[in-house]
Amino acid sequence: MDAAEFRKRGKEMVDYIADYLEKIDKRQVFPDVEPGYLRPLIPDCAPQDPENFEDVFKDIEKIIMPGVTHWHSPYFFAYFPAASSFPALLADMLCGGIGCVGFSWAASPACTELETVVLDWLGKMINLPEEFLAGKDGRGGGVIQGSASEATLMSLLAARTKTIRRVQSEKPELTEAEIMGRLVAYASDQAHSSVERAALIGGVKIKNVPSDEKFTVCGSTLKKVLEEDKAAGLIPFFFCATLGTTPCCSFDKLLELGPICNKENIWMHIDAAYAGSAFICPEFRHLLNGVEFADSFNFNPHKWLLVNFDCSAMWVKKRSDLTGAFKLEPLYLQHHHQESGLVTDYRHWQIPLGRRFRSLKLWFVLRMYGVTGLQEHIRKHVELSHQFEHLVLQDERFEICAEVILGLVCFRLKGSNELNKALFKSINEAKKIHLVPCYLREKFVLRFAICSRTVESTHIKFAWQHMSQLATDLLKTWEPNQQQQ
């Protein structure tokens, strides 16, 4: 394919994507395929000779689309949103076109410098304390990671190195292996599984801190767990606070937890993967109060801020904590500007060496929506979730299982887990809408997350009427069974 054909085919592809997104509501949100559906549809080996673009293009609808879950459908209410917008898609094309691998400043100065600046922009939008911003010569700063999981892992590994060095200076008789064996990380029993995974990769123990009746962790509970562990000779070193937990979007009490972590020399990382985007709205910013006590903070613009995956924003108060843990300088990665002290080499801030020019899509979106456009997007979703909550509350057969703060509603039929599993099965089999369940304590609960950029009130009403009708049908067959039990 030469440049002339690329121009032609590129325009066709843009038209195809625009059509796909404009008419996505006509497609069934969840595919009708079984595992292994794709293998029989394509040859066993790659073609020996080149094929033409028309044949490849035809296979998108024939082979790919039948197996796609349409995350951007207004009938998709599962997980948390995956952001998408036209400015972000255009910037992603440019990123692919430039095709740099921005592991150091010299590898592509614009790639590094734009990231530093737009993360300061984003930090100011959510009113992050000054220490987290890079500014002209700040000690903190932001970095784009691939996911919140990576941000948690980076902060845990940085905390581990920092603690080992501190304990070695206080107790030189202890070997690194002995210290490692005593280290303990902590997170809420509602925290995302990626926190536990970070501890597995980091080779340290992790403990769940019990959450209260609102599914949040408070200071007194953490204090109790820390005292027990210190008495047993363990070394608490890391706590991951969650703002907007995955099961029910609950918020750990930062203002109580922060001072304890600071006093005990524990690194506090804040995972606000989904909820963080809402902090650009003044009415939700209070949910971030206490961030001033944290060492690192992360949220995903690729969830709720219209920036396509992957774009996970992470800030640290002291960049030297990260770079100190991961800095290796082989000659082939060194460059003469490093000596100036003004240079950020993002390879020291992340797991992989290579990185894409991801700040382009954040820059495009922030400029083309503006803060007000992004606030409108968040507010609309929150409004729709309260609309859905209201519909649920009007039906006495159902109950709401957790406070609705942002764009997630946790609800269920009053009754047994088996009844709710049956309702969930019928929703899934109908494939009119897509959602996923969770457990809250012992209760099987349905999660209804407002996801699509194009979702409207009509889609919410449709989803509710659909589920309500399925519940009616189910209860007709269910009640006699229940009486027999």
BELVEN-V676089 format. One record per backbone hydrogen bond with DSSP energy under -1.0 kcal/mol. CO is the residue of the C=O (numbers start at 1). NH is the residue of the N-H. E is the energy in kcal/mol with one decimal. If there is no record, write none. Layout:
CO/NH/E
CO/NH/E
This chain:
2/6/-2.6
3/7/-2.3
4/8/-1.6
5/9/-3.3
6/10/-2.9
7/11/-1.6
8/12/-1.7
9/13/-2.6
10/14/-2.3
11/15/-2.3
12/16/-2.5
13/17/-2.7
14/18/-2.6
15/19/-2.6
16/20/-2.7
17/21/-2.6
18/22/-2.5
19/23/-2.4
23/26/-1.9
24/27/-1.4
29/70/-2.0
34/37/-1.7
38/41/-1.7
39/42/-1.2
52/56/-1.6
53/57/-3.2
54/58/-2.4
55/59/-1.2
57/60/-1.5
58/62/-1.4
59/63/-2.8
59/64/-1.3
60/65/-2.8
64/67/-2.1
65/68/-1.7
69/71/-1.6
70/73/-1.8
73/76/-1.9
75/434/-2.2
77/449/-2.4
85/89/-2.1
86/90/-2.4
87/91/-2.2
88/92/-2.2
89/93/-1.6
90/94/-1.9
91/95/-2.7
92/96/-2.3
93/97/-2.3
94/98/-3.0
95/99/-2.5
101/103/-1.8
103/347/-1.7
105/108/-1.3
108/112/-1.4
109/113/-2.8
110/114/-2.6
112/116/-2.1
113/117/-2.0
114/118/-3.1
115/119/-1.9
116/120/-1.0
117/121/-2.2
118/122/-2.7
119/123/-2.2
120/124/-2.4
121/125/-2.0
122/126/-1.4
123/128/-2.9
124/127/-1.2
129/132/-2.1
130/133/-2.2
134/138/-3.2
139/319/-3.6
141/316/-2.3
143/314/-2.7
145/312/-2.6
147/151/-1.6
148/152/-2.6
149/153/-2.3
150/154/-2.9
151/155/-2.3
152/156/-2.5
153/157/-2.6
154/158/-2.4
155/159/-2.5
156/160/-2.3
157/161/-2.3
158/162/-2.4
159/163/-2.6
160/164/-2.6
161/165/-2.3
162/166/-2.0
163/167/-3.1
164/168/-2.5
165/169/-1.7
166/170/-1.6
167/171/-3.6
171/174/-2.1
175/179/-2.2
176/180/-2.9
177/181/-2.0
179/182/-1.5
179/183/-1.0
182/235/-3.1
183/205/-1.2
184/237/-2.4
184/238/-1.0
185/207/-2.5
186/240/-2.7
187/209/-3.1
188/191/-1.6
192/195/-2.0
193/197/-2.0
194/198/-2.0
195/199/-1.7
196/200/-2.0
197/201/-2.6
198/202/-2.6
199/204/-2.2
205/185/-2.7
207/187/-1.7
209/189/-1.7
212/215/-2.3
216/212/-3.0
217/253/-2.5
218/222/-1.6
219/223/-2.7
220/224/-2.0
221/225/-1.9
222/226/-2.5
223/227/-2.5
224/228/-2.0
225/229/-2.1
226/230/-2.8
227/231/-2.1
228/232/-1.2
229/234/-2.5
230/233/-1.8
235/184/-2.1
237/267/-2.4
238/186/-2.2
239/269/-2.5
241/271/-3.0
242/252/-2.6
245/249/-2.4
250/244/-2.1
250/245/-1.8
252/254/-1.6
253/256/-1.2
253/257/-2.4
254/258/-3.3
257/261/-2.3
258/262/-2.6
259/263/-2.3
260/264/-2.2
261/266/-3.0
267/239/-2.9
268/295/-2.9
268/296/-1.6
269/241/-2.8
270/298/-2.1
271/243/-2.4
272/276/-2.9
273/300/-2.3
275/278/-1.7
276/279/-1.5
277/280/-1.5
278/281/-2.2
281/284/-2.3
284/287/-1.7
285/288/-2.3
286/289/-1.6
288/291/-1.9
290/293/-1.9
291/294/-1.8
295/317/-2.3
296/270/-1.8
297/315/-2.9
298/272/-2.8
299/313/-2.5
300/303/-2.1
300/304/-1.1
301/305/-1.8
301/307/-1.4
302/83/-2.7
311/302/-1.5
312/145/-3.7
313/299/-2.3
314/143/-2.6
315/297/-2.1
316/141/-1.5
318/321/-1.7
319/323/-2.7
320/324/-2.2
322/326/-1.3
323/327/-1.4
330/333/-2.0
331/334/-1.5
335/338/-1.9
337/340/-1.7
338/341/-1.7
345/348/-1.9
346/349/-2.0
355/102/-2.1
356/358/-2.2
358/362/-1.1
359/363/-2.7
360/364/-2.8
361/365/-2.2
362/366/-2.7
363/367/-2.0
364/368/-2.8
365/369/-2.2
366/370/-1.2
369/373/-1.2
370/374/-1.9
371/375/-2.5
372/376/-2.3
373/377/-1.7
374/378/-2.1
375/379/-2.8
376/380/-2.5
377/381/-1.8
378/382/-2.3
379/383/-2.6
380/384/-2.3
381/385/-2.0
382/386/-1.9
383/387/-2.0
384/388/-2.2
385/389/-2.5
386/390/-2.4
387/391/-1.9
388/392/-2.3
389/393/-2.5
390/394/-1.3
392/395/-1.5
395/398/-2.1
397/414/-3.2
399/412/-2.0
407/450/-2.7
409/448/-2.7
410/401/-2.9
411/446/-2.7
412/399/-2.8
416/420/-1.6
417/421/-2.6
418/422/-2.2
419/423/-2.0
420/424/-2.6
421/425/-2.3
422/426/-2.0
423/427/-2.1
424/428/-2.6
425/429/-2.4
426/430/-1.6
427/431/-1.3
434/77/-3.1
436/447/-1.9
438/445/-3.2
440/443/-2.5
443/440/-2.4
445/438/-2.4
446/411/-2.4
448/409/-2.2
452/455/-1.1
456/460/-1.4
457/461/-2.5
458/462/-2.4
459/463/-2.5
460/464/-2.4
461/465/-2.9
462/466/-2.7
463/467/-2.4
464/468/-3.0
465/469/-2.4
466/470/-2.1
467/471/-2.3
468/472/-2.1
469/473/-2.5
470/474/-2.3
471/475/-2.9
472/476/-1.6
473/477/-1.1
474/478/-1.6
475/479/-2.2
478/482/-1.9
479/483/-2.2
480/484/-1.5
